[in-house]
Amino acid sequence: MFTALVTAWGQAWVDFDVYMPDCWAKDPQRRKKAGIPEGLAFVTKPELALEQVKRLVAGGLRVLWAAADEVYGRSYVAIVPCDTMITFARNKVTRADQAIHEAVFEQRSCGNGAKGPRYADWALLATQDPEELLLIRRLPDREKNRYTFYLCHAAEGRPATLTYFLTIAGRRWPVEITFKTGKDAFGWDQTQALTWDALNRHTALTALAQLRAIAIQSSLSGAVVLPPAPESVPDSRRDPQPPAVTDADLRFSTGDAPVPATAGQPCPPGIPPIALTPAEACLIERLSREWKAGLITAARLAFELRWSAWRRRHQARARWHHYSTRLAALAA
């Protein structure tokens, strides 16, 4: 059970709990084999999440909103099942999916994704509780599971509007990125840990690696030029007569590439690379340390930086065409 902090600079895990199913909690032999502490009692996932939020707030973290799969938090947008019973005006109690017939949908984007604006049809319905609303998302191009239902609450002083809630709903996607980063870049799922302590330690190391990667990514801004290379570098991969390396060869961009505003815009021939990902930032940081320590030559570093720029520029072109295709489909 994870809590991820999402900011304009990036996202990473900031707290977690290993979930213990009720059947495990009631099985002494299984608990003993897995090394689960004797005093640990069964707790539901919503209760774990609420305790995590309390710990983070007590630690000084400023929480402005929360998006989740269950109902907890202060300003929240929480996904609920379609059969959740909602009390509307005049004590009318009905399932969430039966409220579709009274909803007025509006096509809006909840933010930009890897392949373009994430447009959907959205509707916001008031409930009997003036502080609680039902947000409905409809994906017209799906044959199954077209609707998603969110129970929403705005804290005092926050705008209880469609724009506010769908923006929060769209910010759940970066949380999924933390799982992808944890698995692909830091090997969170590459473990044979089977005991309670081992699972906690492995996950804690992955979380710390994510935080370190975000710190590196956030510290890089603008175009960076590394300091001069040492005159003599022992490297088995070194060419007998390495090519001269200029400052331009050791420069890398940490900005972001543009995306098309409308369909049909041609991709700029010299489109810059996409923004640094946490994994790419860690790669550049590692190469810089190896170079500073004299483990690789300036030519090798320049070669790796050129490959990094090529990868990110290729991703920028691919993203441009994904956006253009999606915008064309919306305009059709």
C-alpha positions, 0 to 999 in steps of 0.5 A, spaced: 500 500 500 503 506 497 503 513 498 506 517 492 507 525 492 506 528 486 509 535 485 511 539 479 518 537 479 516 529 479 513 524 483 516 518 488 513 514 493 514 517 500 510 512 504 508 504 504 505 499 508 506 491 506 499 489 506 497 483 510 491 479 508 486 477 513 487 470 512 494 471 513 493 474 520 489 468 522 494 463 520 499 462 526 503 458 522 503 462 515 505 468 520 511 465 523 514 462 516 513 469 513 516 473 520 510 477 521 511 480 527 506 477 533 503 484 535 501 486 528 493 486 527 489 486 520 488 493 517 484 494 511 487 498 505 483 504 506 485 504 514 493 503 512 492 509 507 489 514 512 495 512 517 500 514 512 497 520 510 497 522 518 504 520 518 506 524 512 502 530 515 505 529 522 512 529 519 510 536 516 508 534 509 503 539 506 498 535 502 493 539 498 489 534 495 489 526 494 486 521 489 485 514 491 481 508 490 478 508 496 474 514 500 479 517 505 483 524 505 481 531 506 480 534 498 479 527 495 477 524 488 476 517 490 474 511 485 468 508 487 465 501 484 459 502 480 454 499 485 456 504 490 449 507 493 449 515 493 444 519 496 442 525 492 437 530 493 430 529 496 433 522 499 433 519 493 438 513 494 441 510 487 447 506 485 452 510 482 451 507 475 444 509 475 445 516 475 448 516 468 441 518 465 441 524 469 448 526 468 450 532 463 457 530 460 462 535 457 468 533 453 474 535 457 482 533 458 484 531 465 491 533 462 497 531 457 499 524 457 505 520 453 500 520 447 496 526 447 491 530 451 487 525 455 480 527 453 473 524 456 466 526 457 465 528 464 459 530 468 459 532 476 453 531 480 451 534 487 449 529 492 445 530 498 451 532 502 453 539 500 460 537 501 460 531 497 459 530 489 459 524 484 464 525 478 463 521 472 468 519 466 465 516 460 470 514 454 466 513 448 471 509 444 470 503 449 466 498 448 466 495 455 468 499 462 466 506 459 464 509 465 469 511 471 465 513 478 469 518 483 466 520 489 469 527 491 470 532 496 473 539 497 476 542 503 473 548 506 476 554 501 477 549 495 473 550 489 468 544 488 468 545 480 468 540 475 475 543 473 478 542 480 476 535 481 477 532 474 484 535 474 485 531 481 483 525 477 488 526 472 493 527 477 493 519 479 496 517 472 503 520 475 502 515 481 502 509 476 509 512 473 512 511 480 510 503 479 513 503 472 519 507 475 520 502 481 520 496 476 523 498 470 529 502 473 530 500 480 528 493 480 522 493 485 519 487 482 526 483 481 526 480 488 525 473 491 524 476 498 519 472 501 519 474 509 516 481 512 522 484 514 525 482 507 519 485 503 520 492 507 527 493 506 527 491 499 521 496 498 524 501 502 531 501 498 527 502 492 523 508 495 529 511 497 532 510 490 526 514 487 527 520 491 534 520 490 533 520 482 527 525 483 532 529 487 538 529 481 532 530 476 530 536 479 537 539 480 538 539 473 535 545 469 537 549 463 543 546 459 549 544 463 556 544 461 560 539 465 567 541 467 574 540 463 576 533 463 582 530 466 588 530 461 590 523 462 585 518 464 586 510 464 580 506 460 581 500 457 576 502 452 579 508 450 581 509 442 589 510 441 587 517 438 581 519 441 577 525 437 578 532 440 572 533 445 569 540 445 564 543 451 558 542 446 560 535 446 559 535 454 552 539 454 546 536 455 539 539 455 534 538 461 528 542 458 522 539 454 520 538 447 514 542 445 507 538 443 502 540 437 497 545 439 492 542 433 492 536 428 496 537 422 502 541 425 508 538 422 514 536 427 519 541 427 526 538 424 530 540 430 525 538 435 529 538 442 529 532 446 524 530 451 525 532 459 529 528 463 526 522 466 529 520 473 532 514 470 536 518 464 538 523 470 541 517 474 544 515 468 548 522 466 549 523 474 553 516 474 557 517 468 559 524 470 561 521 477 565 516 473 568 521 468 570 525 474 573 519 478 577 518 471 574 511 470 572 513 463 574 518 458 571 525 455 570 521 448 566 516 452 562 521 456 561 525 450 559 518 446 554 516 452 551 523 452 550 523 444 546 517 445 542 520 451 540 526 446 538 521 440 534 517 445 530 523 448 529 526 441 526 520 438 521 520 444 520 527 442 518 526 435 514 519 437 510 524 442 509 529 437 506 524 432 502 521 438 499 527 439 497 529 432 494 523 431 489 524 437 488 531 436 486 529 429 481 523 431 478 529 436 477 533 430 474 528 426 
